Amino acid sequence: MSPAQSTAVHEVTDHHVLDETEVGRYTISEVAARTGLSAHTLRWYERIGLMPHVGRETSRSGGGQAGKRRYSERDLGFLDFVGKLRATGMPVADMIRYAELAREGDHTLAERHQILVDHREEVRARITDLTSCLLVLDYKIEYYGAVVAEEPAATTGKAETP
């Protein structure tokens, strides 16, 4: 990852959650369309404390209805990060803890770092397991490919190895 990418990831995954007064420009339906998450999931993230900082319109902030959720670019960045954590199997409780720590400020950097280091180790272990499974699949595909190529031999009753 380049230094610029690293800085961008850091800013959207950490500092944005500290600004709880920011009112974004995206409605919940726009965010749902952009992220592939349902409006129900976005509301659930807010309710469980994963994203409690989502801005709300006031009667003066955009001409819409007061209280309507408005997501910022930083919110979208955090949702992307959360999506990566979800895709790698991080438990929701750990994601919530990470978000809580980020809101508390830089004095929690060591704990956030450890959460991510621990999770990375779990991801690496799963990758190792999946790589082993992939080798078995490759073997079976190669075996079946060879049997299909010899089609007449496949009908002679050759037993397949498990």
N, C-alpha and C positions, 0 to 999 in steps of 0.2 A: 504494500500500500504506500502510495506516495505521501510525503509530508502534507501536501494540500488536502488529499483525501482524508488523511488521519485527523487533521484539524477540523474539517467539515463534519466528520462523524462525531468527533468529540463535542462540537458545538450543538449539534442537534440531539445528541443523546444525553447530555448532561446539563448544560447551561440553560436550555430552553425551559426546563421544568422549574427553574427558579423565578421566572417572570410570570407570575400568576395573574397579572393585570392585563396582559396582552390579549386583545380581541382580534381574532383572525378574520379572514374574508370568506372562508369556505363554510358552507352549510353542511349539516350532517349528511344530507343526501349526496352532495358533491364529493365529500370525503369517502363515503361508501362506494361511489362509482370509481373514484381514483384508486382506492386501496383494495377493493374487492371484499372488504369487511362489511358486514351488514350494519344497519343503523342500530339494531338491537345489540350487537357486539360492541359498538362504539359507546353506547349508553352504559353497557355492563362494565367496560373498562373504566368509565368515570365512576360508576357506583362502587366498584371494589377498591378504588384508590389508585389504580394504575395511571389514570389520567385525570385527576380531580381538578386540574388547573385550566381546563378548557374554558376559553373566554365566553362571555355571554353578552348579547346585545343589550344596550340600555335603550331607553326611549329616544336618546339623542345620537346613538352610535350607528348609524347606517340606514335609518329610515324604516327598518323592519320592526318586528315585534320584540318587545323587551323580553329578555330571558332566553332567546333563541341561541343555541350553541353556535359558536363561530370558531373554526379551527384555523390555525396559522400554519405557515410553511414549517415552522419548527415542530408543531404538532404532527404534521405529516412525516417529518423526519424521524420523530420519536416512534410513530406508528410503524415506520419501515424497520427501525431497530427492533421493536417489540416483535414484529413479524419474523425477523431472523432468529430471535430468541425462541419464539414458539416453534419455528421450523426445526430448530436444533434440539427441541425437547425440554427446554427449561420449564420447570414447574411455575405455574401462575404465582404462587406464593413468593418464589424467588424474584420474579419480575416485579412484583409489587414492592418487595423489600428494596430492590435496586432503585426503583423510582422514588420511594420514600427517602432513601439515603441521598439521592441526587438533589431532592428538594431541600434537604438539611444543609447542604453546602459542601465546600471543599474539605472540611475537616473529616468527611466520610470517604475520602478518596481511597484510602487503604482498604476499607471494607468492601467498597464497590469493586476494586481491583481483585480482591480475593474471590468475590462471587463469580466474576467472569473467568478467573483462572480455574476455579473448581469446575465451572460449567464446561470450559474448554477441554479439560481432562475427560469429562464424561462424554463429550462429543467425539474426542479422539478414540476413546474405547469403543464407542458404537461404530465409528468408521472402520476400525480394525475388525470388528465382528461382521460388519456388512461386506467388507472386502473378502473375508473367508467365505461368506455365503455366495458372493459373486463368483468365486473360483469354482464352487460346486455347480452353480448354474452354467458357467462356461463349459465345464466338463460334460454336463448332460446335453447341452446344445451341440457340442462337438460330436458326442456319441450318437445322438439322434440324426445329426447331419450325415454321418458316415453310414448309418443303417439305411437311411432313406436313399442315399446315393447308390447303395447296393441292393436296391429294392427286392430282387428275387431272393436274396439271402435273408431278408427280413421275414419271409414267410416260412422259413425252414424250422422255426421254433427255437431260435437262439434265445437264451434267457438274458434279460437285461441285468446289468449290475446295478444295484441300488445306488 
